[in-house]
């Protein structure tokens, strides 16, 4: 892509500057995001406005899940309705999250302040998703251990932080291969796939949401332990001396 802003971009121009992501994110959300970025460009929206729309939508449906979780558990509200609503809105919100960066890069409106807003919105958005998921789990299984909820939320946010750290450097991937098989394995950490999996469980098997907490606590905890071990081993290697 040229450094100058594209005057009449197409969806393909936005897609060409996407920051990739997991397999699901690349195939689904980045592509939807390209069309969202095109629409936002035609409407004259700034990238930060797209970020804020994403944030409002995501927070709203997460708050609705938190508020209705008890009613879902006692049969007053349909979990199918709430789960499918969350699926659609979380997916659209995440696609907008992909779109804001595409829009900024194609139109030449990238800025440090905009990047900070995007990161802060991601943190708020994913905090709300964890709160909504935990609320449904506790509503259906009131004896859900407090430590499990804390581990789920804490390790989820640690996963987000390490992902953000990786964007600015060498990345946090422990497996560099980009094969389809590796991509499928990594779906467990692909946010686009995650916000399909969780609402589907809420819609069709909400009583199993407690196992969603356990699954992500285990996966994110295992990833954190592996990342600590790898980083520690790297730090223990003798420094390389420069010749000359």
C-alpha angles and dihedrals in degrees: 000000000000119000092236116085114265109245099206105018125185127213088261090060091056093045091051092064098045118132093232115224131176124345095265092044092053096046099041118012100038090050094048087044091057091058091044090051090050091051091047091050092052090049091050095241119160117233091248090056089056089050092052093048088052090050095049093048094047095046092046097055092041091052089048090054091050091050096047100039094098091047090050091052094052095043101253094114126039112246088202091060094046095043094050091045089053090047093054097042097042090049093049092045091051091048088054087051087057091044099056093063093045090051092049094050097045094046095041093242099124114134139165090244092052091049090052092050089051092052093046090049090051090053093049092044096050092043087058092048092052091047091051093047093048091047092056092046093051093044092056096036108030091182091063104141115253090223090058093054090047093048092047094051097039096048091044090057091045087055089053093049094050090048091052090047090052093055092068100045143012093330129245098255113131090193114051097188116113096199119138091246092055089045091055091049090050092055087094087071098036107108092207091057092042093058088054096047098047098049091044089056090047091050100046107018108019091159087067094057089100087066089053087060091049093046096052093041088054096044096044092043091051091048091050092050091049092047092050091049093048093047092047091051090049091051091052093056113106113259116259115246120223118236124219 
